[in-house]
Amino acid sequence: MDMMLNSLMKRATVRKYANKEVPQELLDEMLTAAARTQTMGNLQLYSVVVTRDSEMKQRLAPAHFGQPMVTQAPVVLTICADFNRTTCWCRSRKADPGYDNLLSFLNAASDALLFTQTFCNIAEERGLGICYLGTTVYQPQEIIDILQLPQLVMPVATLTLGWPDEEPQLSDRLPLASFVHHETYRDYTPELIDEFYGYKESLPENKHFVEINHKETLAQVFTDLRYTRRDNEALSQNLLATLRRQGFLQNEG
């Protein structure tokens, strides 16, 4: 197994960081390398806002539900889907841009997330710890206001970055057969669901999770507590409203 593959097989989310700065030269080197990742039309439809200032971290923290990594990590990176830069380039070169729509957001978001994952791989190879914050798209308007993001720029991912001050356990993963489909998509029977999710459900920590939340199954913890229908629908409406304000849904119904 080569070094990169071995590193990925051992990767774990780091939420506690040593009181040690990440040198700007190292950060710039990693950001430059990550920019070699795949990108639509070679347009690099992303921007990265680097936050080191403690006051700015304090302001960002509520948008991430107060997760302590945001204020404790030496560096917070907010990765944005960005069609503003490309639009400015087009307009300054006598070209008429048409990127104020949902497709353009999806293209830019894909570019931004590809960049994010590539950066994570590079940073972890250098011995740094990463925590990916999925909360970025839950309350994006707060992040937009704090970071002063213009139209056609939308935050899609946040990374906390620093030197690890913990050795977290590896989290479980579903088996390969559960997510790889050959030639055509094979739908899931109850028997396959039992096979694929049995290990996850049998883990002592997950059984304890079910017990302390007074639920019957692990799935109920997710549907009833962690990612509820009510929250998903409300956050979806909030996300759509923010995309409109940022100019990505100008001509959508």
C-alpha positions in Angstrom: 0.0 0.0 0.0 1.5 3.3 -1.0 2.0 6.2 1.4 -1.0 8.3 0.2 -3.4 5.3 0.3 -2.0 4.2 3.7 -2.6 7.7 5.1 -6.2 7.8 3.8 -6.9 4.4 5.4 -5.8 5.8 8.7 -7.3 9.3 8.6 -9.5 10.6 11.4 -11.1 13.9 12.2 -9.0 16.1 14.5 -10.9 18.4 16.8 -8.2 19.4 19.3 -5.1 21.3 18.3 -1.8 22.1 19.8 -1.0 25.7 20.6 1.3 26.0 17.6 0.9 28.2 14.6 0.7 26.9 11.0 3.4 28.8 9.1 2.0 31.0 6.3 4.6 29.7 3.9 3.5 26.1 4.6 -0.2 27.1 4.2 0.5 28.9 0.9 2.4 25.9 -0.4 -0.5 23.5 0.4 -3.1 25.9 -1.0 -1.0 26.2 -4.2 -0.7 22.4 -4.5 -4.4 21.9 -3.9 -5.2 24.2 -6.8 -3.8 21.5 -9.1 -7.0 19.5 -8.5 -9.7 19.0 -11.2 -11.7 22.1 -12.2 -14.5 22.8 -14.7 -13.1 24.4 -17.8 -9.9 25.3 -15.9 -11.8 28.2 -14.3 -11.0 27.4 -10.7 -14.5 28.3 -9.5 -13.6 28.7 -5.8 -12.1 31.1 -3.3 -10.6 30.5 0.1 -11.0 32.9 3.1 -8.2 32.3 5.6 -9.1 33.2 9.2 -6.4 33.5 11.8 -7.6 36.4 13.9 -9.1 35.3 17.2 -11.9 37.9 17.1 -12.9 36.8 13.6 -13.0 33.2 14.8 -15.3 34.2 17.7 -17.6 35.9 15.2 -17.7 32.8 12.9 -18.3 30.3 15.8 -22.0 30.9 16.2 -22.6 30.1 12.5 -21.1 26.7 13.2 -23.2 26.2 16.3 -20.4 27.1 18.7 -18.3 24.1 17.9 -15.0 24.7 19.9 -12.7 23.8 17.0 -13.6 27.0 15.3 -12.0 29.2 18.0 -9.4 26.7 19.1 -7.8 25.9 15.8 -4.9 28.1 14.6 -6.5 28.4 11.1 -10.0 28.3 9.8 -10.5 28.0 6.1 -13.8 28.9 4.5 -14.0 27.5 1.0 -16.5 29.3 -1.3 -18.1 28.5 -4.6 -17.1 31.6 -6.6 -18.4 32.7 -9.9 -17.8 36.4 -9.0 -14.2 36.4 -10.1 -14.9 34.7 -13.5 -17.8 37.1 -14.0 -15.6 40.1 -13.4 -13.0 38.7 -15.8 -15.7 38.2 -18.5 -17.1 41.7 -18.1 -13.7 43.3 -18.3 -13.0 41.4 -21.5 -16.1 42.3 -23.5 -17.8 39.0 -22.7 -21.3 38.5 -21.5 -21.4 36.2 -18.5 -24.4 34.0 -17.8 -23.5 32.5 -14.4 -26.3 33.7 -12.2 -28.1 30.4 -12.1 -28.4 27.1 -10.3 -26.2 25.2 -12.8 -23.4 27.7 -12.2 -23.6 27.3 -8.5 -23.5 23.5 -8.8 -20.4 23.7 -11.0 -18.7 26.2 -8.6 -19.7 24.1 -5.6 -18.2 21.0 -7.2 -15.0 22.8 -7.9 -14.8 24.1 -4.4 -15.4 20.7 -2.8 -12.8 19.0 -5.1 -10.3 21.7 -3.9 -11.3 21.1 -0.3 -10.8 17.4 -0.4 -7.4 17.7 -2.2 -6.3 20.3 0.4 -7.3 17.9 3.2 -5.2 15.1 1.7 -2.2 17.4 1.3 -2.5 18.8 4.9 -2.8 15.4 6.5 0.2 14.2 4.6 2.1 17.1 6.2 1.0 15.9 9.6 -1.7 18.5 10.2 -5.1 17.7 11.5 -8.4 18.6 9.8 -12.0 18.9 10.8 -14.6 19.4 8.0 -17.6 21.4 9.2 -20.8 20.5 7.4 -22.5 23.4 9.2 -21.3 25.8 6.6 -24.4 25.5 4.5 -26.8 25.6 7.5 -26.5 29.3 8.3 -24.6 30.6 5.3 -25.9 34.2 5.5 -24.0 34.7 8.8 -20.8 33.6 7.2 -21.4 35.8 4.1 -22.0 38.8 6.3 -18.9 38.2 8.5 -16.6 37.5 5.6 -18.1 40.2 3.4 -18.7 37.8 0.5 -20.1 39.6 -2.7 -22.8 38.2 -5.0 -22.0 35.0 -6.8 -19.8 33.8 -3.9 -21.3 31.2 -1.6 -19.6 29.4 1.3 -19.8 25.6 0.9 -17.2 24.2 3.2 -15.2 25.1 6.3 -12.0 23.4 7.6 -10.4 23.9 10.9 -6.6 23.3 10.6 -3.8 22.8 13.0 -1.3 20.5 14.6 -3.1 17.6 16.3 -3.3 17.5 20.1 -5.2 14.2 20.1 -5.1 10.8 18.5 -8.8 10.2 17.6 -10.1 6.7 16.9 -11.0 5.8 13.4 -14.8 6.0 12.7 -16.5 3.1 11.0 -17.2 3.0 7.3 -19.7 1.0 5.3 -18.3 -1.9 3.2 -17.3 -1.4 -0.4 -20.2 -3.5 -1.6 -22.7 -1.1 0.0 -21.8 1.9 -2.3 -20.2 0.5 -5.4 -22.7 -0.5 -8.2 -21.5 -2.4 -11.3 -22.9 -1.3 -14.7 -26.3 -0.3 -13.3 -27.6 0.8 -9.9 -28.6 -2.2 -7.7 -31.4 -1.1 -5.3 -31.3 -2.2 -1.6 -33.3 -5.1 -0.2 -34.0 -5.4 3.5 -31.5 -8.3 3.5 -28.7 -6.1 2.0 -29.5 -3.3 4.5 -29.1 -5.8 7.3 -25.8 -6.9 5.8 -24.4 -3.5 5.2 -25.5 -1.7 8.4 -25.1 -4.6 10.8 -21.6 -3.8 11.8 -22.3 -0.1 12.4 -25.3 -0.9 14.5 -23.4 -3.5 16.5 -20.7 -1.1 17.7 -20.8 -0.5 21.5 -20.6 3.3 21.1 -23.6 3.3 18.7 -25.6 1.0 20.9 -24.9 3.4 23.8 -25.9 6.3 21.5 -29.3 4.6 20.9 -29.7 3.9 24.6 -29.0 7.3 26.0 -31.3 8.9 23.4 -34.1 6.5 24.3 -34.5 5.3 20.8 -35.2 1.8 19.4 -32.7 2.0 16.5 -29.6 3.9 15.4 -31.5 5.1 12.3 -34.1 6.8 14.6 -31.3 8.8 16.2 -30.6 10.3 12.8 -34.2 10.9 11.7 -35.6 12.0 15.0 -32.7 13.9 16.6 -29.7 14.7 14.4 -31.0 15.4 10.9 -34.8 15.8 11.3 -37.3 16.4 8.5 -38.3 19.7 10.1 -34.7 21.0 10.3 -33.8 19.8 6.8 -36.8 21.5 5.3 -36.2 24.8 7.2 -32.5 24.8 6.4 -33.3 24.0 2.8 -35.5 27.1 2.5 -32.8 29.2 4.2 -30.2 27.9 1.7 -32.4 28.7 -1.3 -33.1 32.2 0.1 -29.4 32.8 0.5 -28.6 31.5 -3.0 -31.1 34.0 -4.3 -29.6 36.9 -2.3 -26.1 35.8 -3.6 -27.4 36.0 -7.2 -27.3 32.3 -8.1 -31.1 31.9 -8.7 -31.9 35.1 -10.7 -34.0 33.4 -13.3 -35.2 30.3 -11.4 -38.9 29.9 -10.6 
